[in-house]
Structure formats: structure tokens, C-alpha cells
Amino acid sequence: MSEHFTSVDQSDRLVPYNLRQSGETPVEMVILTRVRKSPFWHLSVEAGCWRATIYNRIYHPFGYVRPEDGGPMVEYQALKNHVTMWDVAVERQIMVKGPDAEAFADYVITRDATKIPPMRARYVILCNNRGGVLNDPILLRLSKDEFWFSLADSDIGIYLQGVNHDNRFDVVIDEIDVCPLQIQGPKSLALMKDLVENQADIQNLPFYGMLEAKIGGHDCVISQSGFSGEAGFEIYLRDATLHADDLWYAVLEAGRKYRLMVTAPPHCRRIQAGILSWGQDMDNQHNPFQCNLGYQVSLSGKGEWNKVGNYIGKDVLEQMRSELKSGKKPYKLQLVGLKMGGKPIEDFANDFWLISADDFAEPCGFITSPWFHPDEKTNIAMAYVPFDGTLNRHGFPIGNYGQKFKVHLPDKYAEKSGEPVNADVVKMPFTTSVNLNIREKIDS
């Protein structure tokens, strides 16, 4: 059932999800120069990377431990118990710099950029004029007149240049030679203290705080942030093309005593934390409310993200919020958390698995991000199911907790071949983030 699911109500989308099913790759892929390597790519291969995907048109390391040796769950245990380093140079850095940098950032994101102080970062979203989520980057503010958009997987750098095609804002917008590594896990602070000269600065860095430092003799920007739900930091290396080797080996050397392991981003943990992955859990045809990002939308009234000025998507998002509060359903499907049966899912899903209301019903939704939760001994997933209008106490849409569905897993994960497994809608996050900066709570 995974190849096509036109029976799922996608009438509010222009491009159905089934066109994004990737499946297995039975042909030899030809990679041309339009896909590039990061400055850390050769180092990732040296560290044992055996498979990769493409993210932001860059090779993205996606596995170091082979299945016969335990696969991604070995990397997950390293994250949970020690410290890991990830090559995430695929997070392209788009610099917006100039006298109107704050005004420009405020115009393109849905929350209030004026409330981000220098040397602080925030998780933000950018929407189009129909309210669709274009990207959910980390926005770093280096100074009054300089921001870096640390991108998820879409061409927002080109989009931002298009927004300012008429030079309405006095800014320079360009990708810069800055590439991040993530240092994630319970021993990350101890490792960073060994790497940074002034231990007090890193020890006292707040969530989403930033500092300038030298590592391996080269200039870096460090942010206490990450994509794991565990304690962690991101190291943004300046002039990365020139200095990637020096930074990489400096971290490896300092990390020996902490049992540092080079890994791919462990999606098992980010799913537990309820952290969305753009292009997998939402895209430009999802609005923030249906993918649990309504708290990012600046609206009239009190709140951290309010702003008086205009921003892209404001009118349609305010209209959606008004309809939701009045009991209307301005879209078809809502992102929810599921606990479900089946054999342990311990690798990435390359298809959206279907959901039905019962064994014999037509498909009504689909899984986006599934994985096995080792602590709870059950499979968990993010999924889209029909929106029933349920709102939380803040007035944001959520799933109807306890609602039951059937999930059609591939045979290798099914309890019995050809039969769906039981699934219950539950609250997200499945596991609380150690590093509270990761994302504001999805349901609170």
C-alpha cells in the first residue's frame, strides 16, 4: 500500500505526498557537480561513513555503524551515554548583513526578530504568502546588523535574495564559507571546556547562547543548540574550506577521553524529542498549525512572538488562527505522535507508511518519522491523521489523545505479514529534551 495513496484526503495540497515516496534505489545513481561535498566530507569517510543521503544538494553522512554491527542504534547509545560529533555542513549558512538586517529578518520569519539580542540564536520558521512552511532554520544573530540563517533542506538562500530583488532592504544576502559540526551528548560540555580557552564562557553559555572562540587555532562561533534532544553544541567554523581538517582533528583528539564517536544525526532521539525534519515531517504545503508550530506565529495580543509590523504570510496565518478558534477546520490532516506495535524499527523509513481507521477502512493518513524507542520498548512515530478540531489550552491544534488507528507497516516490521498494527495517538515529545533550547514544547 505504500506506493500510492490517492485515497488519503489531500485535497488541500497541490502535490500529493505519494510523489515523494523514495523507496529503494534499484538503479545506479549518477551524481553530478550540482551536488557538492562539504569541507568535512573526506573526514567523515575516513571516520567510517558507509552511506549518505543528499541534503541541501550536499552529501550528508547518514551512517557509520553497519547493520551487522548494530547499525544506527549503536550510534544512538553513543549519543545517550557519551558524546558524538556530526558533520552537518549541509546546514548552509546564509548571511544577511547590513543596516536593514533586523528589519529584513523580521519580515521573513513569523516570530519577532527584534527580540533576538546579539550573540543569541532562535529556532524560527519562514512561511510563504499562503502560510506554507518554507524552512525551519536556526537563526543566529551575531550583531545588530548581521544574522545567519542555518538552513534546513531547501533553497532559502536563493529565496531570500528573491525577496529582496528590488533592494527594498539595505542588506547583503549570501551563502558564506561557514560550516557547522554538532557536538551532542551528556559529555559535550566537558569536551567543549577542553576545546575552548575560556572555560567560564562555555560553562555559563545559556540555551541558544553564542560565543566567539578559537578551536584548533581557528575562529569559530559556538551555539548551545542541536538536533538531538540531548545536551549539545554547534561549532560554526569560519573559512571552513581552509580549516576543516584542523577543527575536525582537534575535536577528535580532545574527545578521546570522553569516548567521542563520529556518527550521523540519530533520528531516533530527535523523534523522541518531537523535533521536526523539514521535507519529512512538513513542507511548503503545510501550515504551522497543522505541524505543531503554531506557537511560532506572531498574532495580535500578548506573547513573546508578537510584533506590530508585517511579515510574509501574516494575513493568511491570522485567518487560519481565527478559524481554528471558531471551531472551523482550515486543513485536512494534523501532525500527531503515535505509539504503535510491530517489530522494532531501527533504521530510516524511505516511504510514508499508511494509516487507516480500522483494518478494512481506506487509508486516511500516513507516517512521516518512525523509530523504535529503546527505553519504552515500543515503536513511536510522527504521523498525519484527519484533523478532528481538538485544541490545547493555548488554542493550538493537537491530536485527539487516545484515538486509535491501524498502521500498515512493511512486512519486515509487521507483527503478521499483511496485517496492520495497532496505534494510539499520544502526546509529544515522547521523551523530554535534556537541552531545553531544542524546541519549545509541542503541547503545553
C-alpha positions, 0 to 999 in steps of 0.5 A: 500500500505504500506506493500510492495513496490517492485515497488519503484526503489531500485535497488541500495540497497541490502535490500529493505526498505519494510523489515523494515516496523514495523507496529503494534505489534499484538503479545506479545513481549518477551524481553530478557537480550540482551536488557538492561535498562539504569541507568535512566530507573526506573526514567523515569517510575516513571516520567510517561513513558507509552511506549518505543521503543528499541534503541541501544538494550536499552529501550528508553522512547518514551512517557509520555503524553497519547493520551487522554491527548494530547499525544506527542504534549503536550510534544512538547509545553513543549519543545517550551515554557519551558524546558524538560529533556530526558533520552537518555542513549541509546546514548552509549558512546564509548571511544577511548583513547590513543596516536593514538586517533586523528589519529584513529578518523580521519580515521573513520569519513569523516570530519577532526578530527584534527580540533576538539580542546579539550573540543569541540564536532562535529556532524560527520558521519562514512561511510563504504568502499562503502560510506554507512552511518554507524552512525551519532554520536556526537563526543566529544573530551575531550583531545588530546588523548581521544574522545567519540563517542555518538552513534546513533542506531547501533553497532559502538562500536563493529565496531570500535574495528573491525577496529582496530583488528590488533592494527594498532592504539595505542588506547583503544576502549570501551563502558564506564559507561557514560550516557547522559540526554538532557536538551532542551528548551528556559529555559535550560540555566537558569536551567543549571546556577542553576545546575552548580557552575560556572555560567560564564562557562555555560553562555559563553559555545559556540555551541558544547562547553564542560565543566567539572562540578559537578551536584548533587555532581557528575562529569559530562561533559556538551555539548551545543548540542541536538536533538531538534532544540531548545536551549539545553544541554547534561549532560554526567554523569560519573559512571552513574550506581552509580549516576543516581538517584542523577543527575536525582533528582537534575535536577528535583528539580532545574527545578521546577521553570522553569516548567521542564517536563520529556518527550521523544525526540519530533520528531516533532521539530527535523523534523522541524529542518531537523535533521536526525534519523539514521535507519529512515531517512538513513542507511548503504545503503545510501550515504551522498549525497543522505541524505543531508550530503554531506557537511560532506565529506572531498574532495580535495580543500578548506573547513573546512572538508578537510584533506590530509590523508585517511579515510574509504570510501574516494575513493568511496565518491570522485567518487560519488562527481565527478559524481554528478558534471558531471551531472551523477546520482550515486543513485536512490532516494534523501532525500527531505522535503515535505509539504503535506495535510491530517489530522494532524499527531501527533504521530510516523509513524511505516511504510514508507508511499508511494509516487507516481507521480500522483494518478494512477502512481506506487509508486516511493518513500516513507516517512521516518519522518512525523509530523504535524507542529503546527505553519504552520498548515500543515503536513511536512515530510522527504521523498525519491523521484527519484533523478532528478540531481538538485544541490545547489550552493555548488554542493550538491544534493537537491530536485527539489523545487516545484515538486509535488507528491501524498502521500498515507497516512493511512486512519486515516490521509487521507483527503478521505479514499483511496485517496492520498494527495497532496505534494510539495517538499520544502526546509529544515529545515522547521523551523530554529534551535534556537541552531545553533550547531544542524546541519549545514544547509541542503541547503545553 
